[in-house]
Amino acid sequence: MSTVIVLLLAIHAAYGLSIRPIIKSTDALICFIFAWNEYFLASLLTSTMARTTPPFLGSFVDGRGQFLAVLSAASNLAVLPVVLAGWLAQKRLVTGLAMGAIK
């Protein structure tokens, strides 16, 4: 049932975007951040051989406790692309937030 609802909404949205296309390159960053944090879906839909970063980081916690040094190093490497993308797009993000606040 949820697939049918999503398809009905997506078809109308795709039709609207095909008539009046919108060119936005700064939306890639926000979508990337939201997709990066999908731990629940990533753990349910991926196998152990093809895991994304959030379930991979969760695998460092086991019955013996947390391996904080390894977990910290892996977390820093996992966060690095998001921090770099945010740093590079900082001016556009601030401009977009400021434009949304002005009415």
PyMOL commands that set and color helices and strands:
alter all, ss='L'
color gray80, all
select helices_A, chain A and resi 2-19+27-36+39-45+53-58+68-88+90-101
alter helices_A, ss='H'
color red, helices_A
select strands_A, chain A and resi 61-62+65-66
alter strands_A, ss='S'
color yellow, strands_A
deselect
rebuild
show_as cartoon
